[in-house]
Amino acid sequence: MARVPVAVVPGALLSALLWAAATAAGAGPGGSPTPGAFDRLYRGAVNISAERVYAFAYSREPGQVAAVRVSVNSSSESLQYPVLFVVRQQKGVLSWQVPLIFRGLYQRSYNYQEVSRTLCPSEPAPETGPSDQIIFVDVASMAPFNIAYELLVTRLENFQLKTSKAFNFTASPSQPQYFLYKFPQDVDSVIIKVVSDAVYPCSVVSVQDIVCPVYDLDHNVEFDGVYQSMTKQAAITVQRKDFPGEQFFVVFVIKPEDYACGGSVPSSIHGNVNRTWNLQRTKNLQVTIVPSIKKSVYVQAMFFSFLSFLSFYLGSMVVACVHYIRVQRKASSGRLRREDGSEIMTTSHPITASTPEGSSYGAIDESSSSGGRQLSSPELKPPAGYDTDSSVEEESDFDTMPEIESDKNVIRTKVFLYLSDLSRKDRRIVSKKYNIYFWNIITIAVFYALPVIQLVITYQTVVNVTGNQDICYYNFLCAHPLGVLSAFNNILSNVGHMLLGFLFLLIVLRRNILHRRAMELKDIYTLDYGIPKHFGLFYAMGIALMMEGVLSACYHVCPNYSNFQFDTSFMYMIAGLCMLKLYQTRHPDINASAYSAYASFAVVICLAVLGVVFGKNDMWLWVIFSLIHVLASLALSTQIYYMGRFKIDLGLFRRAAMVLYTDCIQQCSRPMYMDRMVLLIVGNLVNWSFAIFGLVYRPRDFASYILGIFICNLLLYLAFYIIMKIRSSEKLLPIPLFCIVATAVVWAAALYFFFQNLSSWEETPAESREKNRPCILLGFFDDHDVWHFLSAAALFFSFLVLLTLDDDLDTVRRDKIPVF
């Protein structure tokens, strides 16, 4: 085989050097170098007996990084006899063939005749003076016939990117691009922003260390560094500490297919899979590298996050002090009086204190229903504050009075029910029943949170080790790393849930302590005033709020399709606990037990997981879920309407049919409990609408769909409760009224930021990045972080509404408090 050397030199001074290098490379005796220059197009032909060798030489100035780009073209489409190009440099070899073949799904091949590659740049020249570099380009083929080709070698003038200066270029699958960036002296972190006007073709942006070879093809770009897929927008945060040389390459690769970015998936080809594809998949890109935030911004953001919510602690202390002063003034002037004229100690406060009543669940006044009065004399009662742990009392978890089994059904069938009718059980046993909510949720939180934390740590480790930033759905335009965490700002913004949850626990604890003190000072079995005080559900709500912050932070360590339920699980529990608390307020004797309530939450979470996994395309899941939803709504409505007297067993449907026949067909009469009936009809219409909506549209975000059902039911019940309270001529005190207004305002603002979608794991990572937006608060927090702040405050105010809503009834007898 004859090797024909051709030398291209920048000047006559290097022609002797080039001749010697070409001869050493294998030039035939008759070959002679032809002096030339860069940016000149060379045409030739090769076959099995003729190989061409080109030698290019260039000089580098001191401290300069020189880059060379080689562009080749061949008119041959023969895959059996491709043209082989081998580029030899001082410290590396780069080779490829033309046609260049890319593989896609189903072994589909895409062949390109035009290829351009940037050679790995040599190290900067020493400061002592200029240096010379030589590049050899070998062109060969095993074809028995001549194959024409074209060769163009150019020097890149804009190879090094500059800070805050946009640079435009074009790339294609066979013509990848990469550029060099050096950190300025005063910059420790930068954000690489890449934009394009076109969605497709799908592309990949990679950041790689200054090491040869550079992985700049579709099949190897994921071998090294950090990378993202891209349609119209991408952003990668790079820190100086990750690159010892304080410089890196930014690589841009165009993929041969678009399915990875959400494009159409090519169908399998049953014929010739090696079909030639001369597709023009070029993409215009613009890259800008801007400095990221400084360390001082991290400190400011932390101070802002903690101080914002610690101000709630300060506000609570101020309210407590003001109330204490008012109570002392009133106490010095005399005792307050209840509605009936009896005296009462002023020891309560809407937020920070307990009610003044020292009431007992077991006491029924003479004016209450005659059946089931407790006639025990004060001498036979245990002392004030006495509590017992006897197994007898714990076993009688529901009914502790001997006659209650015989008369509770009679009492609950009255047309007009009062609180005294549904607060007949022993206070101590009922308190223990509600405290189970608190202890159970702590157990659930521990067993749920530990594996979640372990899993998200694994996710973050995988992201850091592999460099695949398509695993996690961040808002990459506002993702500030700290340590091993990729988006510390999304985690920090959840501190509000934990701080306000703990504050709510302190408020409830203070109320509980003052309530116990009030009971110790009075004959607690002779008073029957106000809403019965049980704090177990409030404690459970505080723990749930804190755990929502913990699990939301865990989810935002690496938000994706697989762990979204971490962020929503305790949201279901918060909504459920709030509804239970609202119902328990006026139905303390017939509220659900902790075991059945948490079992129901477990079923909901299981359904949410099944919906996330199978709910996208499987109609059967939506049919089953809608059926369960409708049946559960009907069963719960029946229980609420009949105050727990309608048993749910195999005879349920037969009894329901009989009731419908007698009440609606045989004699169409006015419902006995009209208010309850109106609420349940509206509630069932809302839930049936959700079921129909799910069957028709099948939303992809199944977890949020279930959460919407919970929230709508909670809001509906709360609105009904407040309307009925006002209708019953009850008052709204200033504190609960303020909390209601604050709740509405803060929730409205929070939901505004919630619907500013910054990412979506329902789409591909590249499509999700199209929604990314810059930070809006302190240059550190984005819209979703503001949602975290506001939702924590909104939940806190919502809890205070439930805690203080009925404080106006503290001086009202229970036999005058209506049940609704």
Secondary structure in CASP SS format (residue, H / E / C, confidence):
PFRMAT SS
TARGET T0000
AUTHOR 0000-0000-0000
METHOD secondary structure of the structure
MODEL  1
M C 1.00
A E 1.00
R E 1.00
V E 1.00
P E 1.00
V E 1.00
A E 1.00
V E 1.00
V C 1.00
P C 1.00
G C 1.00
A H 1.00
L H 1.00
L H 1.00
S H 1.00
A H 1.00
L H 1.00
L H 1.00
W H 1.00
A H 1.00
A H 1.00
A H 1.00
T H 1.00
A H 1.00
A C 1.00
G C 1.00
A C 1.00
G C 1.00
P C 1.00
G C 1.00
G C 1.00
S C 1.00
P C 1.00
T C 1.00
P C 1.00
G C 1.00
A C 1.00
F C 1.00
D C 1.00
R C 1.00
L E 1.00
Y E 1.00
R E 1.00
G E 1.00
A E 1.00
V E 1.00
N E 1.00
I C 1.00
S C 1.00
A E 1.00
E E 1.00
R E 1.00
V E 1.00
Y E 1.00
A E 1.00
F E 1.00
A E 1.00
Y E 1.00
S E 1.00
R E 1.00
E C 1.00
P E 1.00
G C 1.00
Q C 1.00
V C 1.00
A C 1.00
A C 1.00
V E 1.00
R E 1.00
V E 1.00
S E 1.00
V E 1.00
N E 1.00
S E 1.00
S C 1.00
S C 1.00
E C 1.00
S C 1.00
L C 1.00
Q C 1.00
Y C 1.00
P C 1.00
V E 1.00
L E 1.00
F E 1.00
V E 1.00
V E 1.00
R E 1.00
Q C 1.00
Q C 1.00
K C 1.00
G C 1.00
V E 1.00
L E 1.00
S E 1.00
W E 1.00
Q E 1.00
V E 1.00
P C 1.00
L E 1.00
I E 1.00
F E 1.00
R E 1.00
G C 1.00
L H 1.00
Y H 1.00
Q H 1.00
R C 1.00
S E 1.00
Y E 1.00
N E 1.00
Y E 1.00
Q C 1.00
E E 1.00
V E 1.00
S E 1.00
R E 1.00
T E 1.00
L C 1.00
C C 1.00
P C 1.00
S C 1.00
E C 1.00
P C 1.00
A E 1.00
P C 1.00
E C 1.00
T C 1.00
G C 1.00
P C 1.00
S E 1.00
D E 1.00
Q E 1.00
I E 1.00
I E 1.00
F E 1.00
V E 1.00
D E 1.00
V E 1.00
A E 1.00
S E 1.00
M C 1.00
A C 1.00
P C 1.00
F C 1.00
N C 1.00
I E 1.00
A E 1.00
Y E 1.00
E E 1.00
L E 1.00
L E 1.00
V E 1.00
T E 1.00
R E 1.00
L C 1.00
E C 1.00
N C 1.00
F C 1.00
Q E 1.00
L C 1.00
K C 1.00
T E 1.00
S C 1.00
K C 1.00
A C 1.00
F E 1.00
N E 1.00
F E 1.00
T E 1.00
A E 1.00
S E 1.00
P C 1.00
S C 1.00
Q E 1.00
P C 1.00
Q E 1.00
Y E 1.00
F E 1.00
L E 1.00
Y E 1.00
K E 1.00
F C 1.00
P C 1.00
Q C 1.00
D C 1.00
V C 1.00
D C 1.00
S E 1.00
V E 1.00
I E 1.00
I E 1.00
K E 1.00
V E 1.00
V E 1.00
S C 1.00
D C 1.00
A C 1.00
V C 1.00
Y C 1.00
P C 1.00
C C 1.00
S E 1.00
V E 1.00
V E 1.00
S E 1.00
V E 1.00
Q E 1.00
D C 1.00
I C 1.00
V C 1.00
C C 1.00
P C 1.00
V C 1.00
Y C 1.00
D C 1.00
L C 1.00
D C 1.00
H C 1.00
N C 1.00
V H 1.00
E H 1.00
F H 1.00
D C 1.00
G C 1.00
V E 1.00
Y E 1.00
Q E 1.00
S E 1.00
M E 1.00
T C 1.00
K C 1.00
Q E 1.00
A E 1.00
A E 1.00
I E 1.00
T E 1.00
V E 1.00
Q E 1.00
R H 1.00
K H 1.00
D H 1.00
F C 1.00
P C 1.00
G C 1.00
E C 1.00
Q E 1.00
F E 1.00
F E 1.00
V E 1.00
V E 1.00
F E 1.00
V E 1.00
I E 1.00
K C 1.00
P C 1.00
E C 1.00
D C 1.00
Y H 1.00
A H 1.00
C H 1.00
G C 1.00
G C 1.00
S C 1.00
V C 1.00
P C 1.00
S C 1.00
S C 1.00
I C 1.00
H C 1.00
G C 1.00
N C 1.00
V C 1.00
N C 1.00
R C 1.00
T C 1.00
W C 1.00
N C 1.00
L C 1.00
Q C 1.00
R C 1.00
T C 1.00
K E 1.00
N E 1.00
L E 1.00
Q E 1.00
V E 1.00
T E 1.00
I E 1.00
V E 1.00
P E 1.00
S C 1.00
I C 1.00
K C 1.00
K H 1.00
S H 1.00
V H 1.00
Y H 1.00
V H 1.00
Q H 1.00
A H 1.00
M H 1.00
F H 1.00
F H 1.00
S H 1.00
F H 1.00
L H 1.00
S H 1.00
F H 1.00
L H 1.00
S H 1.00
F H 1.00
Y H 1.00
L H 1.00
G H 1.00
S H 1.00
M H 1.00
V H 1.00
V H 1.00
A H 1.00
C H 1.00
V H 1.00
H H 1.00
Y H 1.00
I H 1.00
R H 1.00
V H 1.00
Q H 1.00
R H 1.00
K H 1.00
A H 1.00
S H 1.00
S H 1.00
G C 1.00
R C 1.00
L E 1.00
R E 1.00
R C 1.00
E C 1.00
D C 1.00
G C 1.00
S C 1.00
E E 1.00
I E 1.00
M C 1.00
T C 1.00
T C 1.00
S C 1.00
H C 1.00
P C 1.00
I C 1.00
T C 1.00
A C 1.00
S C 1.00
T C 1.00
P C 1.00
E C 1.00
G C 1.00
S C 1.00
S C 1.00
Y C 1.00
G C 1.00
A C 1.00
I C 1.00
D C 1.00
E C 1.00
S C 1.00
S C 1.00
S C 1.00
S C 1.00
G C 1.00
G C 1.00
R C 1.00
Q C 1.00
L C 1.00
S C 1.00
S C 1.00
P H 1.00
E H 1.00
L H 1.00
K C 1.00
P C 1.00
P C 1.00
A C 1.00
G C 1.00
Y C 1.00
D C 1.00
T C 1.00
D C 1.00
S C 1.00
S H 1.00
V H 1.00
E H 1.00
E H 1.00
E H 1.00
S C 1.00
D C 1.00
F C 1.00
D C 1.00
T C 1.00
M C 1.00
P C 1.00
E C 1.00
I H 1.00
E H 1.00
S H 1.00
D H 1.00
K H 1.00
N H 1.00
V H 1.00
I H 1.00
R H 1.00
T C 1.00
K C 1.00
V C 1.00
F C 1.00
L C 1.00
Y E 1.00
L H 1.00
S H 1.00
D H 1.00
L H 1.00
S C 1.00
R C 1.00
K C 1.00
D C 1.00
R H 1.00
R H 1.00
I H 1.00
V H 1.00
S H 1.00
K H 1.00
K H 1.00
Y H 1.00
N H 1.00
I H 1.00
Y H 1.00
F H 1.00
W H 1.00
N H 1.00
I H 1.00
I H 1.00
T H 1.00
I H 1.00
A H 1.00
V H 1.00
F H 1.00
Y H 1.00
A H 1.00
L H 1.00
P H 1.00
V H 1.00
I H 1.00
Q H 1.00
L H 1.00
V H 1.00
I H 1.00
T H 1.00
Y H 1.00
Q H 1.00
T H 1.00
V H 1.00
V H 1.00
N H 1.00
V H 1.00
T H 1.00
G C 1.00
N E 1.00
Q C 1.00
D C 1.00
I C 1.00
C C 1.00
Y C 1.00
Y C 1.00
N C 1.00
F H 1.00
L H 1.00
C H 1.00
A C 1.00
H C 1.00
P C 1.00
L E 1.00
G C 1.00
V C 1.00
L E 1.00
S C 1.00
A C 1.00
F H 1.00
N H 1.00
N H 1.00
I H 1.00
L H 1.00
S C 1.00
N C 1.00
V H 1.00
G H 1.00
H H 1.00
M H 1.00
L H 1.00
L H 1.00
G H 1.00
F H 1.00
L H 1.00
F H 1.00
L H 1.00
L H 1.00
I H 1.00
V H 1.00
L H 1.00
R H 1.00
R H 1.00
N H 1.00
I H 1.00
L H 1.00
H H 1.00
R H 1.00
R H 1.00
A H 1.00
M H 1.00
E H 1.00
L H 1.00
K C 1.00
D C 1.00
I C 1.00
Y C 1.00
T C 1.00
L C 1.00
D C 1.00
Y E 1.00
G C 1.00
I C 1.00
P C 1.00
K C 1.00
H C 1.00
F C 1.00
G H 1.00
L H 1.00
F H 1.00
Y H 1.00
A H 1.00
M H 1.00
G H 1.00
I H 1.00
A H 1.00
L H 1.00
M H 1.00
M H 1.00
E H 1.00
G H 1.00
V H 1.00
L H 1.00
S H 1.00
A H 1.00
C H 1.00
Y H 1.00
H H 1.00
V H 1.00
C C 1.00
P C 1.00
N C 1.00
Y C 1.00
S C 1.00
N C 1.00
F H 1.00
Q H 1.00
F H 1.00
D H 1.00
T H 1.00
S H 1.00
F H 1.00
M H 1.00
Y H 1.00
M H 1.00
I H 1.00
A H 1.00
G H 1.00
L H 1.00
C H 1.00
M H 1.00
L H 1.00
K H 1.00
L H 1.00
Y H 1.00
Q H 1.00
T H 1.00
R H 1.00
H C 1.00
P C 1.00
D C 1.00
I C 1.00
N C 1.00
A C 1.00
S C 1.00
A H 1.00
Y H 1.00
S H 1.00
A H 1.00
Y H 1.00
A H 1.00
S H 1.00
F H 1.00
A H 1.00
V H 1.00
V H 1.00
I H 1.00
C H 1.00
L H 1.00
A H 1.00
V H 1.00
L H 1.00
G H 1.00
V H 1.00
V H 1.00
F H 1.00
G C 1.00
K C 1.00
N C 1.00
D C 1.00
M H 1.00
W H 1.00
L H 1.00
W H 1.00
V H 1.00
I H 1.00
F H 1.00
S H 1.00
L H 1.00
I H 1.00
H H 1.00
V H 1.00
L H 1.00
A H 1.00
S H 1.00
L H 1.00
A H 1.00
L H 1.00
S H 1.00
T H 1.00
Q H 1.00
I H 1.00
Y H 1.00
Y C 1.00
M C 1.00
G C 1.00
R C 1.00
F C 1.00
K C 1.00
I C 1.00
D C 1.00
L C 1.00
G C 1.00
L H 1.00
F H 1.00
R H 1.00
R H 1.00
A H 1.00
A H 1.00
M H 1.00
V H 1.00
L H 1.00
Y H 1.00
T H 1.00
D H 1.00
C H 1.00
I H 1.00
Q H 1.00
Q C 1.00
C C 1.00
S C 1.00
R C 1.00
P C 1.00
M C 1.00
Y C 1.00
M H 1.00
D H 1.00
R H 1.00
M H 1.00
V H 1.00
L H 1.00
L H 1.00
I H 1.00
V H 1.00
G H 1.00
N H 1.00
L H 1.00
V H 1.00
N H 1.00
W H 1.00
S H 1.00
F H 1.00
A H 1.00
I H 1.00
F H 1.00
G H 1.00
L H 1.00
V H 1.00
Y H 1.00
R C 1.00
P C 1.00
R C 1.00
D C 1.00
F H 1.00
A H 1.00
S H 1.00
Y H 1.00
I H 1.00
L H 1.00
G H 1.00
I H 1.00
F H 1.00
I H 1.00
C H 1.00
N H 1.00
L H 1.00
L H 1.00
L H 1.00
Y H 1.00
L H 1.00
A H 1.00
F H 1.00
Y H 1.00
I H 1.00
I H 1.00
M H 1.00
K H 1.00
I H 1.00
R H 1.00
S C 1.00
S C 1.00
E C 1.00
K C 1.00
L C 1.00
L C 1.00
P H 1.00
I H 1.00
P H 1.00
L H 1.00
F H 1.00
C H 1.00
I H 1.00
V H 1.00
A H 1.00
T H 1.00
A H 1.00
V H 1.00
V H 1.00
W H 1.00
A H 1.00
A H 1.00
A H 1.00
L H 1.00
Y H 1.00
F H 1.00
F H 1.00
F C 1.00
Q C 1.00
N C 1.00
L C 1.00
S C 1.00
S C 1.00
W C 1.00
E C 1.00
E C 1.00
T C 1.00
P H 1.00
A H 1.00
E H 1.00
S H 1.00
R H 1.00
E C 1.00
K C 1.00
N C 1.00
R C 1.00
P C 1.00
C C 1.00
I C 1.00
L E 1.00
L C 1.00
G C 1.00
F C 1.00
F E 1.00
D C 1.00
D H 1.00
H H 1.00
D H 1.00
V H 1.00
W H 1.00
H H 1.00
F H 1.00
L H 1.00
S H 1.00
A H 1.00
A H 1.00
A H 1.00
L H 1.00
F H 1.00
F H 1.00
S H 1.00
F H 1.00
L H 1.00
V H 1.00
L H 1.00
L H 1.00
T H 1.00
L C 1.00
D C 1.00
D H 1.00
D H 1.00
L H 1.00
D C 1.00
T C 1.00
V C 1.00
R E 1.00
R H 1.00
D H 1.00
K H 1.00
I C 1.00
P E 1.00
V C 1.00
F C 1.00
END
